[in-house]
């Protein structure tokens, strides 16, 4: 699994790069980093880029569910960029679990995703 985080745009945009399969242990790094940024700077926007992403292990699903519940109102916009059909479905599935505006973009529309997630 590869999970990389990067803060941009004056600490208002968190870019998350995912590949492989997310496991429970991956959230030990990811969740505290997001918690810290939100606690310090308030609401954020997220751009999640998935390449060669294979989903979650059962423990990863549970950690993702807890993360989503904890940050239900903390993410303003969520752009999901992916290269698989099921990732588009995932963007629709997660909408009821967040107050964020959520939109999926195919991998070749990464620039559009970045523009959308940062617009007011």
N, C-alpha and C positions, 0 to 999 in steps of 0.2 A: 504494500500500500504506500502510496505517496500522497501526502497532504501537506500543502504549503500555503502559508498565509502571508499576505502583503497588505499593508495599509497605504492608501493613496488619497489624493484629493483632500489635503488638509485633515486627515484622519476621519473622514466621513465615508470613505469607500474601503471596504475590506474585500480583497480579491482572494478567493479560495480556489486553489488548483487541486483537483482530485484525479487520481488514477488508481487502478487496482480495485481492492475491496476494502471498505471501511470496517474497522473492528472497534470493539469497545475501547481498547488501549489508545486508539487514535484520538479519542475525545479527551484524554488526559492532557493533551497539548492544546487542542483546538478550543475546547470550551473555556478554560481559564483565560486564554488570550482574548476571546470575544468578550467574556465577562469584564475583564479589565478595561478594555476600550470603551464599552458601554457605560461602565461605572464612572469612568473619568470624563468622557466626552459626550455622553448621551446617545440618542438614536443614531443608527448607522444605516448604510446601504451595503448590500452584498452583491458581488458578481461571482458566481460559482461556475468555474470552467471545468468540465468533465471530459477527459480524453482517456480512452481505453479504461473507462470506469465500469466496474462489475457489480456495483451495489454494496450491500451491507451484510455482515454476518449477523446472526440473531442478537448477539450482544451489542453490535453496532446500531442495529435498529432501535433497541431499547434506549441507548444513550442519545440517539438522534431525537427520539420522542421526548425524552426529558429536556433536552436542549431546546426544542421547539416550544414546549410548554413554558419554560422559564423565560423565553425571549419572545413571547407571543406579540407584544407591543413594542419591542425594542428595535425592530428592523423596519425601515420605511419602504424600501424597495428591494426586490430580490430578482436579479436577472440570472437565469440558468442557461448556460451555453453547453450544448452537448453534441455528440456525434451518433446517438442511437435513438430510435423511435421511442423506446420506453422512457427515456429521459424527458421527452416532451410530455408524456403522460404524467410523470412524476410532478412536473410543474403544476398541472391541474389538480392533482391529488393533494398537494400541500397547501393549497389556498385556504381551506377552512381552518387550518392550524396556525394561521398568522394573520395579523392585520396588515402586513406588507402587501403592496402591489406586487404581483408575481407574473413574470413573463418568461417564456422559453424562446431561445434563439438557436438556430443551427450553427454549427462550428464556423461556417463561412460568413456568418453575420456578427462576428465578435465585436466589431467596431460599433455596429448598431446597438448591441447589448450594452456596451459601455456608455454610449450617449443616452440611451433610455434610462438606465439606472441612475444617472446623475441629473436628469432634468427635474425641474421643479414642478 
